[in-house]
Amino acid sequence: MKKRLLPIMTLFGLWHNVTAQPHIGLQQYYYMGIYKTFTIVPIATYQSSKNWYAEGRYNYEAVNTLSLYGGKTFEKKAAVSYSASPILGVVLGQMNGGSAGINLEMDYRKFNFNTQTQFTFSVQQLTNNFIYSWSDLTYQFLEKFSAGVSLQQTKLYQVNGAFEKGFLIKTGIKNWNFPLYVFRPESNERYFVLGINYDWQQKNSAKNSTGQL
């Protein structure tokens, strides 16, 4: 069995997993609520066998706006598993500019924590710059059912950050999963986010499962 030492990611000081397989994710989110118009937010992700990462979003940073990201994923399976994807991208459409961020996920037993944090800037107007973070902490009660809490924060240029607290439940079947969020549940401004997501990952071949390249 061949074993090769890979570079250490300076930010995390952790090993890069060389046994990754190509992974495709398709996500569709629907925003609904009293003060939210019905908005569709599609997201597509791709991760290669070398852990290069690409992501495309629409209506995410702003309405009628496309964003394209690229980066690399660093991950490891252990007692506390993690996956971290630093990304850089461009934002085009109603808002034009760039963005930098990180997608981070950690698993410990039946607990899962994931967060997406980014800084996005506009070349049109400085006051449109913002820092955004969306974090979920869930517990897996059944094989295909989990629930937990969620927190969103948006901070516009020179404006204090606004926190939105909520909770979520998630169920699924095979490669599909269906998260349902409720934000601001205690107020009249509550709104819902429904996700319809599909994940596909190539299975290890018999040759790769031995660790031989």
N, C-alpha and C positions, 0 to 999 in steps of 0.2 A: 504494500500500500504506500503510495507516494504521499508525502506531506510537505507542503511548501509554506514557508513563513511569508506572510504578506505584510505590507507597511501598516504601521499603527496610525490610526486617525488621531491627529493631534488634539482635536477638540474633546474626544472621549477617552483616548488612551485604551481602546479596546480592539479586539481582533476582528478582522474582516472575514466573513463567512464565505468560503470559496465553493460551497456545495449548493449554492442557490440555483434555482431553475427559473426559466422565463415565467413571468407573472403578468397577467392582464386584469385590470379592474375597471368596471363600468358602473358608475354611480349616477343616480337620478334623484334629486331632492326637490320636493314641492313645499313651498312656504305658503301657509294659510293662516288667517286670523282676522280679527275685527279691524285692525289697523294695517293689515298686510294684504296687498293685492296678491292674487294667485300667481306665484312666480316659479318658473321652472329653472333649475340649476343643474345642468349636466356636467359630469366630471369623468375623464378617461385617464387611466394611468397605465404605464408599461414599465416593467423592470426586466432587464436582460439577464442572461446567465452570468454575466460579468458584474451584475448589480448596478449597471447604469440605469438611471431612472428618468422617466419623462412623464409629464402631466399636462393636461389641457383642461381648461374650465371655461364656462360661459355663464354670464350673469352673476358671477361670484364676487369679484372686486367692485363691480358696478353694473347697473342694468345695461344691456346691449353692449357688453364688453367681453372680449375674448382674451384669455391669458394663457401663455405657453411657458412651461417650466422645464428645466433640465438639471440633473445633479447625479449623485451616486448614493447608494444605500450601504450602510454599514450595520451589520447585524450579527447576533450570536444567540444560539439556543443553549440555555443553561437553567439553573434553578430560578434565576431572574433573567428572562429572555428580553432582548431589546432589538429594535430596528430604528435606525435614524437616517433620515434622508435630507441633507442640506440641499437647497434648491435656489436657482436664480432664474428669473423670467422676464418676459415683456408683457405689457398690458396694452391692448389695442381696441379701439372702438369709441364709445361715449367718453371713456377715460383713456388717456394715453400716457404711458410711462414705463416704469419697471418695478420689480418686486424681488425681495430676497426673504427666504424663510427656512423653516425646518419642520419636517414631519417626524414625530417621535412616538414610538409605541413600546410599552413595557408590559410583560406578563409575569405574574407571580401566583402560582397555583391557580385559583379560580378568579383572581382579580386581574383586570385589564385596565391600563391607563394609556390613553393616547391624546396627543395634543398637536395642534397645527398653529404655528406662530409665524407671522410675516410682517415685514415693513414694506409698504407700497407707496410709491411716489408718483406724482403727476408732473408731466412736463408743461402742462397748460396752466395750472394754478397751484401754488404752494399750499394753500389752505385745504386742498383735497388730499394731501399726504396723510397716511394713517398707519397705526400699528394695530394688528388684529390677532386675536388668539381664540381658539376654540378647543376646549379640553373636556374629555369624558373620563369618568371613573365608573366601571361597572363590575358586577359580580355575577358569575355564571351559575345560576340556580339549576339549570338543566342543560343537556347537551346543546339544545338549540333555543335556549331562552336565557336572557340576561337582563339585568336592570341596574340603574344607577343614577348618577347625578351629572349635570353638564354645566359648563360655565363659558360664556362668551364675553370678550372684552374688545371694544373698539375705542381707540384713542386718536382723535383727529389732531391736526397740527395745532399746538398751543391750546388744546382743550383737554380738560380732565377726562380720564377714561371712564366709560360707562360699562358697568357689569350687568350682564343678564344671566340670572340663575334659572335653572330648569332641571327637569329629570327626563329620563328616557327608558324605554323598554325596547328590547330587540329580540326578534325571532327569525327563524330561517328554515330553509329546506334545501338540502344538497348544497349547490354553490351559490344559492341566493340567500340574502339576508335583508330584513325589513326593520330598520330602526324607526321609532316614532318618538319625537321630542316634544315637550311642552315647555316653552320659555315664559317667564313672568306668570307662573300659574296662579299666583295670589292676587293678580290685578285684573282690571278690565281690559288691559292692553295685552293680554296673553295671546300667544300665537303658536302654531304647530308647524313642525317640520317632519315630513314623511320621506323616508329614503327607500328606494328600490334599487338594490345593489347586487352586482354579479361579480364573482371572483373566479378566475381560472388560473391554475398553475400546472405547468408541465410536470409529470411524474418522473422521478429518477429512473433511468434505465438500469438494467441489471449490471451493466458495466460501471456506471457512475456510482451505484450503491456500494461498490467495493472500495470507492475512493480512488480508483485508477482513472487517469485522464487519457 
